[in-house]
């Protein structure tokens, strides 16, 4: 893959080559990198296969998208749906939905090894792989299927391609290869199709060009054309989809940011920074934050450091501002994971602190093994009082079975034209766990709209309309919209209250009733 890596970015080419950087050498670090990545993948695949935990609502949503492939969806671009469609060819069980997640994280780790080897050396590459692979957020992301997983894999590949573009001391013209630029465009294009946060890398590239003359040298007109065309070809179908659908995905981003609708403040900003110690790892994030400040103030950043900081800083700084303005989620700075992992490894080795790095990673490795044990035997979490952490991946099947049972009972009295659900997460879970019933032996599943406009893909693609509202089983999660739902039917029956215990402490409450003659309000 990258075994024949060239000398690191900025290294004196007249200096003796170290064995790990000699193109003809036998690189033990590369072999360790491959072996460790395969080990991590196998452990995570085993956990996914053995786990009794169900899909969480967003995973069910992405699976539902994968049944109707498109170039975009209401809240996200399409890559995650394409990946799930590819892995569920031979079955729709939970392990198949999640199959690509550990594979993508394994690929991301190897991409980072190659990028770090190009920028520093293969020792830093191996340490970078471990920093990334043992990151708490990666442990979680390797078990569930989220849009962050393909995004980080694409950004890691883009970082490797970008590192390969950079000119090196004493090598006139080397690094200005249009093939590397095309690879960068392809990786960023797929990253854009994974999550729009891929654009943080574009900001990083612009920032690096502003800070580094060498970076500007890398962008010949051939490289610019190759990168732009490759990116545009991949991104264009999603942009067209958004234009046709009134820029629904971009509108969702505006709603998520919620400037003016939510209040942030200093505490929200500090809370976001604190959360990064949890998602990145306490020691690695402390090194990343402290090292950037210390080396920046003392002006001791190497050329490779500047490159990586240019890629890592935009996500962290922009999301920090977002947290101050209106709050932010911990995973919104995921674009900083790839470059940040390499920086942490490079600085700790440069400062002669490999034992401190090893100690921090050892703690994270123990926690990672504990996480694998918990997802394969969830009763362990219940026993130590952590059942709250698993409530999102429990109860979906039971709720679907209850609704299907009530629908079958109602069908004995007369045909149902639809089952309508008033909440996005419940709709997606019922669609997945009721996939062999709804639209097959049973009536179609529909989303009831609480407002004048669709707020999610379910309401956009499968809204309850007058055409399928003759006789409907209506379901309200926690009874939030029961009164409003009833008002839109000509007649309705009695409400059935149902409670489903998902563990000893948590429950789900549903209200169900049958109604006739749906008359949707004007929208």
C-alpha positions as CSV (number, residue, x, y, z in Angstrom):
1,X,0.0,0.0,0.0
2,X,2.4,2.7,1.2
3,X,5.4,0.5,1.9
4,X,7.5,2.3,-0.6
5,X,7.0,5.7,1.0
6,X,9.3,8.5,0.2
7,X,11.4,10.5,2.7
8,X,9.4,12.6,5.1
9,X,8.2,16.1,4.3
10,X,10.9,18.6,4.9
11,X,13.6,16.1,5.9
12,X,17.2,16.7,4.7
13,X,17.5,14.3,1.8
14,X,21.3,14.3,2.1
15,X,21.0,12.8,5.6
16,X,21.4,9.0,5.8
17,X,18.1,7.2,5.2
18,X,16.7,5.4,8.2
19,X,15.7,1.8,7.5
20,X,12.0,2.5,7.7
21,X,12.2,5.1,5.0
22,X,14.3,3.3,2.5
23,X,12.1,2.4,-0.4
24,X,13.8,-1.0,-0.7
25,X,13.8,-1.7,3.0
26,X,11.8,-4.2,5.0
27,X,9.5,-2.0,7.1
28,X,8.6,-3.8,10.4
29,X,6.4,-0.8,11.4
30,X,4.2,-1.2,8.3
31,X,3.8,-4.9,9.1
32,X,2.8,-4.0,12.6
33,X,0.4,-1.4,11.3
34,X,-1.3,-4.0,9.0
35,X,-1.4,-6.6,11.7
36,X,-2.9,-4.3,14.4
37,X,-5.5,-3.0,12.0
38,X,-6.6,-6.5,11.1
39,X,-6.7,-7.4,14.8
40,X,-8.9,-4.4,15.6
41,X,-11.2,-5.2,12.7
42,X,-11.6,-8.8,13.7
43,X,-12.3,-7.9,17.3
44,X,-14.9,-5.4,16.3
45,X,-16.6,-7.6,13.7
46,X,-16.8,-10.3,16.4
47,X,-18.5,-7.8,18.8
48,X,-21.0,-6.8,16.2
49,X,-21.8,-10.4,15.4
50,X,-22.2,-11.5,19.0
51,X,-24.0,-8.4,20.3
52,X,-27.7,-8.7,21.2
53,X,-28.1,-4.9,21.1
54,X,-30.5,-3.5,18.5
55,X,-30.1,-0.7,16.0
56,X,-30.4,2.8,17.4
57,X,-32.9,5.1,15.7
58,X,-30.5,6.8,13.3
59,X,-29.1,3.5,12.1
60,X,-32.6,2.4,11.4
61,X,-33.1,5.6,9.5
62,X,-30.0,5.0,7.4
63,X,-31.1,1.5,6.7
64,X,-34.5,2.8,5.5
65,X,-32.8,5.2,3.2
66,X,-30.7,2.4,1.7
67,X,-34.0,0.7,0.5
68,X,-34.5,3.7,-1.8
69,X,-31.1,4.8,-3.1
70,X,-30.8,8.4,-4.1
71,X,-28.2,11.2,-4.4
72,X,-29.4,12.9,-1.2
73,X,-31.7,12.7,1.8
74,X,-33.4,15.2,4.0
75,X,-30.7,15.5,6.7
76,X,-27.6,13.9,5.2
77,X,-25.8,13.2,1.9
78,X,-26.1,9.7,0.5
79,X,-22.9,7.7,1.1
80,X,-24.0,6.0,4.3
81,X,-27.1,4.7,2.6
82,X,-25.0,3.4,-0.3
83,X,-22.7,1.6,2.1
84,X,-25.5,0.0,4.0
85,X,-27.1,-1.1,0.8
86,X,-23.8,-2.8,-0.2
87,X,-23.4,-4.7,3.1
88,X,-27.0,-5.8,3.3
89,X,-27.1,-7.6,0.0
90,X,-27.2,-10.9,1.8
91,X,-29.4,-9.9,4.7
92,X,-30.7,-7.0,6.7
93,X,-29.8,-8.1,10.2
94,X,-28.1,-5.7,12.6
95,X,-24.5,-7.0,12.0
96,X,-24.9,-6.5,8.2
97,X,-26.1,-2.9,8.7
98,X,-23.0,-2.2,10.8
99,X,-20.6,-4.3,8.8
100,X,-18.7,-1.5,7.0
101,X,-18.1,0.5,10.2
102,X,-15.1,-1.5,11.5
103,X,-13.8,-1.9,8.0
104,X,-13.8,1.8,7.4
105,X,-12.1,2.6,10.7
106,X,-9.4,0.0,9.8
107,X,-8.9,1.7,6.5
108,X,-8.7,5.1,8.1
109,X,-6.0,3.9,10.5
110,X,-3.8,2.6,7.6
111,X,-4.3,5.9,5.7
112,X,-3.1,7.8,8.8
113,X,0.0,5.5,9.0
114,X,0.8,6.4,5.4
115,X,0.2,10.1,5.9
116,X,2.3,10.2,9.0
117,X,5.1,8.2,7.4
118,X,5.2,10.7,4.5
119,X,5.2,13.7,6.9
120,X,7.5,12.3,9.6
121,X,8.6,8.6,9.6
122,X,7.0,5.2,10.1
123,X,7.6,5.2,13.9
124,X,5.3,8.2,14.1
125,X,3.0,6.4,11.6
126,X,2.6,3.4,13.9
127,X,2.0,5.6,17.0
128,X,-0.6,7.7,15.0
129,X,-2.4,4.5,14.1
130,X,-2.7,3.5,17.7
131,X,-3.8,7.0,18.9
132,X,-6.6,6.9,16.3
133,X,-7.6,3.2,16.7
134,X,-7.8,3.5,20.6
135,X,-9.7,6.8,20.5
136,X,-12.9,6.5,22.6
137,X,-15.0,8.0,19.8
138,X,-13.6,5.4,17.4
139,X,-14.5,2.6,19.8
140,X,-18.1,3.7,19.7
141,X,-18.0,4.5,16.0
142,X,-16.7,1.0,15.2
143,X,-19.8,-0.6,16.7
144,X,-22.6,1.6,15.3
145,X,-23.0,2.9,11.8
146,X,-22.9,6.7,11.7
147,X,-22.0,9.3,9.1
148,X,-18.9,10.2,11.0
149,X,-17.3,6.8,10.2
150,X,-17.1,7.2,6.4
151,X,-16.3,10.9,6.8
152,X,-13.2,10.2,8.9
153,X,-12.0,7.4,6.6
154,X,-12.3,9.8,3.6
155,X,-10.5,12.6,5.4
156,X,-7.7,10.2,6.4
157,X,-7.3,9.2,2.8
158,X,-7.5,12.9,1.7
159,X,-4.8,13.7,4.2
160,X,-2.5,11.0,2.8
161,X,-3.0,12.3,-0.7
162,X,-2.4,15.9,0.4
163,X,0.8,14.9,2.2
164,X,2.0,13.2,-1.0
165,X,1.5,16.4,-3.0
166,X,3.9,18.5,-0.8
167,X,7.3,19.4,-2.3
168,X,10.4,18.2,-0.4
169,X,13.7,19.8,0.3
170,X,16.2,19.2,-2.5
171,X,13.6,17.7,-4.9
172,X,12.7,20.2,-7.5
173,X,9.2,19.7,-8.8
174,X,8.6,16.5,-6.8
175,X,5.3,16.4,-5.0
176,X,3.5,18.3,-7.7
177,X,1.8,15.2,-9.1
178,X,-1.6,15.6,-10.6
179,X,-2.4,12.0,-9.6
180,X,-2.0,12.9,-5.9
181,X,-4.2,15.9,-6.4
182,X,-6.8,13.8,-8.2
183,X,-6.7,11.4,-5.3
184,X,-7.3,14.3,-2.9
185,X,-10.3,15.4,-4.9
186,X,-11.7,11.9,-5.0
187,X,-11.3,11.4,-1.2
188,X,-12.8,14.8,-0.5
189,X,-15.7,14.1,-2.9
190,X,-16.6,10.9,-1.2
191,X,-16.1,12.7,2.2
192,X,-18.6,15.4,1.0
193,X,-21.1,12.6,0.2
194,X,-20.5,11.2,3.7
195,X,-21.0,14.4,5.6
196,X,-20.7,18.1,4.7
197,X,-18.2,18.5,7.4
198,X,-15.7,17.3,4.8
199,X,-15.5,21.0,3.8
200,X,-13.4,21.6,6.9
201,X,-10.6,20.0,5.0
202,X,-11.0,22.5,2.2
203,X,-10.7,25.3,4.8
204,X,-7.6,23.6,6.1
205,X,-6.0,23.4,2.6
206,X,-6.7,27.2,2.1
207,X,-5.2,28.0,5.5
208,X,-2.1,25.9,4.8
209,X,-1.6,27.6,1.5
210,X,-1.9,31.0,3.2
211,X,0.7,30.0,5.8
212,X,3.2,28.0,3.7
213,X,5.1,28.8,0.6
214,X,5.8,25.1,0.0
215,X,2.0,24.5,0.1
216,X,1.5,27.0,-2.6
217,X,4.2,25.5,-4.7
218,X,2.3,22.2,-4.6
219,X,-0.7,23.7,-6.4
220,X,0.3,23.7,-10.1
221,X,-2.5,24.4,-12.5
222,X,-2.5,20.6,-13.4
223,X,-3.0,19.8,-9.7
224,X,-5.7,22.4,-9.3
225,X,-7.6,21.1,-12.3
226,X,-7.3,17.5,-11.3
227,X,-8.5,18.1,-7.7
228,X,-11.4,20.3,-8.6
229,X,-12.7,18.1,-11.4
230,X,-12.5,14.9,-9.3
231,X,-14.3,16.7,-6.4
232,X,-16.9,18.3,-8.6
233,X,-17.8,15.1,-10.4
234,X,-18.5,13.3,-7.1
235,X,-20.2,16.2,-5.4
236,X,-22.4,17.4,-8.3
237,X,-25.2,14.8,-8.1
238,X,-25.8,15.7,-4.4
239,X,-25.8,19.4,-5.2
240,X,-28.3,18.8,-8.0
241,X,-30.5,16.7,-5.6
242,X,-30.4,19.6,-3.1
243,X,-31.4,22.1,-5.8
244,X,-34.3,20.0,-6.8
245,X,-35.4,19.5,-3.2
246,X,-35.1,23.2,-2.2
247,X,-31.8,22.6,-0.5
248,X,-33.3,20.4,2.2
249,X,-30.0,19.0,3.5
250,X,-28.4,22.5,3.8
251,X,-31.6,23.8,5.4
252,X,-31.2,21.0,8.0
253,X,-27.7,22.2,8.7
254,X,-29.1,25.7,9.4
255,X,-31.6,24.2,11.8
256,X,-28.9,22.2,13.6
257,X,-26.8,25.4,14.1
258,X,-29.9,27.1,15.5
259,X,-28.2,30.6,15.9
260,X,-30.8,32.8,17.6
261,X,-33.0,29.8,18.5
262,X,-30.8,28.4,21.2
263,X,-28.5,30.1,23.7
264,X,-24.8,29.2,24.1
265,X,-22.3,31.0,26.2
266,X,-19.0,30.5,27.9
267,X,-20.2,27.4,29.8
268,X,-21.4,25.8,26.5
269,X,-18.0,26.5,24.9
270,X,-16.1,25.1,27.9
271,X,-18.4,22.1,27.9
272,X,-17.6,21.4,24.3
273,X,-13.9,21.6,25.0
274,X,-14.3,19.3,27.9
275,X,-16.2,16.8,25.8
276,X,-13.2,16.5,23.5
277,X,-11.2,14.9,26.3
278,X,-13.9,12.2,26.3
279,X,-14.1,11.6,22.6
280,X,-10.4,12.0,21.7
281,X,-9.0,10.6,24.9
282,X,-7.7,12.6,27.9
283,X,-4.0,12.4,27.3
284,X,-4.1,12.7,23.5
285,X,-6.4,15.8,23.6
286,X,-4.4,17.4,26.3
287,X,-1.3,16.9,24.2
288,X,-3.0,18.3,21.1
289,X,-4.4,21.4,22.8
290,X,-1.3,22.1,24.9
291,X,1.2,21.3,22.1
292,X,-0.6,23.6,19.6
293,X,-0.5,26.5,22.0
294,X,3.0,26.0,23.4
295,X,4.7,25.3,20.0
296,X,2.7,28.0,18.3
297,X,3.7,30.7,20.9
298,X,7.3,29.7,20.9
299,X,7.3,29.5,17.0
300,X,8.7,25.9,17.0
301,X,6.3,24.3,14.7
302,X,7.8,22.2,12.0
303,X,6.5,22.4,8.4
304,X,4.5,19.1,8.9
305,X,3.1,20.5,12.1
306,X,1.7,23.5,10.3
307,X,0.1,21.3,7.7
308,X,-1.6,19.1,10.2
309,X,-2.7,22.1,12.4
310,X,-4.2,23.7,9.3
311,X,-6.3,20.7,8.9
312,X,-7.2,20.1,12.5
313,X,-7.9,23.7,13.7
314,X,-10.9,24.7,11.5
315,X,-13.2,22.0,12.9
316,X,-12.2,22.7,16.5
317,X,-12.4,26.5,16.3
318,X,-15.5,26.7,14.2
319,X,-17.4,24.3,16.4
320,X,-16.1,26.1,19.5
321,X,-17.7,29.3,18.2
322,X,-20.8,27.4,17.4
323,X,-20.9,26.1,21.0
324,X,-20.6,29.6,22.3
325,X,-23.3,30.9,20.0
326,X,-25.9,28.1,20.3
327,X,-24.4,24.9,21.7
328,X,-22.7,22.0,19.9
329,X,-22.5,18.3,20.0
330,X,-19.2,16.5,20.9
331,X,-18.9,14.8,17.6
332,X,-19.2,17.9,15.5
333,X,-15.4,18.3,15.4
334,X,-14.8,14.8,14.1
335,X,-12.9,16.3,11.2
336,X,-10.0,17.0,13.5
337,X,-9.6,13.3,14.5
338,X,-7.3,12.3,11.6
339,X,-4.7,15.2,11.6
340,X,-4.9,15.4,15.4
341,X,-3.9,11.8,15.8
342,X,-0.7,12.3,13.8
343,X,0.2,15.5,15.7
344,X,-0.2,13.8,19.1
345,X,2.0,10.9,18.1
346,X,4.6,13.1,16.4
347,X,4.9,15.5,19.4
348,X,5.0,12.9,22.1
349,X,7.8,11.1,20.3
350,X,9.7,14.3,19.5
351,X,9.5,15.3,23.1
352,X,10.9,12.0,24.3
353,X,7.6,10.9,26.0
354,X,6.8,7.6,24.4
355,X,6.1,6.0,27.8
356,X,3.6,8.6,28.7
357,X,1.9,8.1,25.4
358,X,2.0,4.4,25.9
359,X,0.5,4.7,29.3
360,X,-2.4,6.9,28.1
361,X,-3.1,4.5,25.2
362,X,-2.9,1.5,27.5
363,X,-5.7,3.0,29.6
364,X,-7.8,3.5,26.5
365,X,-7.1,0.0,25.3
366,X,-8.4,-1.4,28.6
367,X,-11.5,0.8,28.2
368,X,-11.9,-0.4,24.6
369,X,-11.8,-4.1,25.7
370,X,-14.4,-3.2,28.4
371,X,-16.6,-1.7,25.7
372,X,-16.3,-4.8,23.6
373,X,-17.4,-6.9,26.6
374,X,-20.3,-4.6,27.3
375,X,-21.8,-4.7,23.8
376,X,-21.5,-8.5,23.6
377,X,-22.9,-8.9,27.2
378,X,-25.1,-5.9,28.0
379,X,-26.0,-7.3,31.4
380,X,-22.5,-6.2,32.5
381,X,-23.6,-2.6,32.0
382,X,-26.8,-3.2,33.9
383,X,-24.8,-4.7,36.8
384,X,-22.6,-1.6,37.2
385,X,-25.3,1.0,36.7
386,X,-24.5,2.0,33.1
387,X,-27.7,0.8,31.5
388,X,-28.6,4.4,30.6
389,X,-25.7,4.3,28.0
390,X,-27.5,1.5,26.2
391,X,-31.1,2.6,26.3
392,X,-30.8,3.9,22.7
393,X,-30.1,0.5,21.3
394,X,-32.8,-1.4,23.2
395,X,-36.6,-1.6,22.8
396,X,-37.0,-1.0,19.1
397,X,-38.0,-4.5,18.2
398,X,-40.4,-4.7,21.2
399,X,-42.2,-1.5,20.2
400,X,-42.5,-2.7,16.6
401,X,-44.0,-6.0,17.7
402,X,-46.5,-4.3,19.9
403,X,-47.7,-2.0,17.1
404,X,-47.8,-4.9,14.6
405,X,-49.9,-6.9,17.1
406,X,-52.4,-4.1,17.5
407,X,-52.5,-3.6,13.7
408,X,-53.3,-7.3,13.2
409,X,-56.0,-7.2,15.8
410,X,-57.6,-4.1,14.1
411,X,-57.5,-5.8,10.7
412,X,-59.8,-8.5,12.0
413,X,-62.5,-5.8,12.3
414,X,-61.7,-4.3,8.9
415,X,-58.8,-3.4,6.6
416,X,-56.3,-0.7,7.7
417,X,-55.2,1.7,5.0
418,X,-52.1,2.8,7.0
419,X,-50.3,2.8,10.3
420,X,-49.3,6.4,11.2
421,X,-46.5,7.4,13.6
422,X,-45.9,10.9,15.0
423,X,-42.2,10.7,15.9
424,X,-39.2,10.2,13.7
425,X,-37.1,7.8,15.8
426,X,-40.1,5.5,16.5
427,X,-41.0,5.6,12.8
428,X,-37.5,4.5,11.8
429,X,-37.3,1.7,14.4
430,X,-40.7,0.4,13.5
431,X,-39.9,0.5,9.8
432,X,-36.7,-1.6,10.3
433,X,-38.1,-4.1,12.8
434,X,-41.4,-4.3,11.0
435,X,-39.9,-4.6,7.6
436,X,-41.4,-8.1,6.9
437,X,-44.9,-6.8,7.8
438,X,-45.5,-3.2,6.6
439,X,-46.2,-3.0,2.9
440,X,-46.0,-6.9,2.8
441,X,-48.7,-8.6,4.8
442,X,-49.8,-5.4,6.5
443,X,-50.7,-1.8,5.6
444,X,-48.1,0.8,4.7
445,X,-46.2,2.7,7.4
446,X,-46.7,6.5,7.3
447,X,-45.3,9.5,9.1
448,X,-47.8,12.0,10.6
449,X,-46.6,15.6,10.2
450,X,-46.8,17.7,13.3
451,X,-46.1,21.0,11.5
452,X,-46.6,22.6,8.1
453,X,-43.4,21.3,6.6
454,X,-41.6,18.0,6.6
455,X,-38.9,17.9,9.3
456,X,-37.2,14.7,8.3
457,X,-36.9,12.1,5.5
458,X,-39.8,10.0,6.8
459,X,-42.1,13.0,6.6
460,X,-40.8,13.9,3.2
461,X,-40.9,10.5,1.6
462,X,-43.8,8.7,3.5
463,X,-46.3,11.3,4.8
464,X,-49.8,10.4,5.9
465,X,-52.2,11.8,3.3
466,X,-55.9,11.7,2.7
467,X,-55.4,9.0,0.0
468,X,-54.3,6.4,2.6
469,X,-56.2,7.9,5.6
470,X,-59.5,6.0,5.3
471,X,-58.9,3.8,8.4
472,X,-55.7,4.3,10.2
473,X,-54.0,3.0,13.3
474,X,-52.4,6.1,14.8
475,X,-49.4,5.8,17.2
476,X,-48.1,8.6,19.4
477,X,-44.9,8.3,21.3
478,X,-45.5,9.4,24.9
479,X,-48.8,10.8,23.8
480,X,-47.3,14.2,22.8
481,X,-49.5,14.7,19.7
482,X,-52.5,12.5,20.4
483,X,-54.9,15.4,20.8
484,X,-53.7,17.1,17.6
485,X,-53.8,13.8,15.6
486,X,-57.4,13.0,16.7
487,X,-58.5,16.5,15.5
488,X,-57.5,15.6,11.9
489,X,-59.8,12.6,11.6
490,X,-63.6,12.6,11.1
491,X,-64.0,9.9,13.8
492,X,-61.7,8.1,16.2
493,X,-61.8,5.3,18.8
494,X,-60.5,4.7,22.3
495,X,-56.9,5.1,23.2
496,X,-54.8,2.1,24.2
497,X,-51.9,3.0,26.5
498,X,-48.8,0.7,26.3
499,X,-45.6,0.6,28.3
500,X,-42.5,-1.3,27.2
501,X,-39.7,-1.8,29.7
502,X,-36.4,-1.9,27.9
503,X,-34.4,-2.5,31.1
504,X,-35.0,-2.3,34.8
505,X,-35.0,1.5,34.8
506,X,-36.1,2.7,31.4
507,X,-39.4,2.4,29.6
508,X,-41.2,3.6,26.4
509,X,-44.8,4.7,26.5
510,X,-47.1,4.6,23.4
511,X,-50.6,5.8,22.8
512,X,-52.5,4.0,20.0
513,X,-56.0,4.5,18.6
514,X,-57.9,3.7,15.4
515,X,-59.4,6.6,13.4
516,X,-61.3,7.1,10.1
517,X,-61.3,9.8,7.5
518,X,-58.0,11.6,7.7
519,X,-58.2,15.3,6.6
520,X,-54.8,16.8,6.6
521,X,-54.6,20.6,7.2
522,X,-53.5,22.8,4.3
523,X,-49.7,23.0,4.2
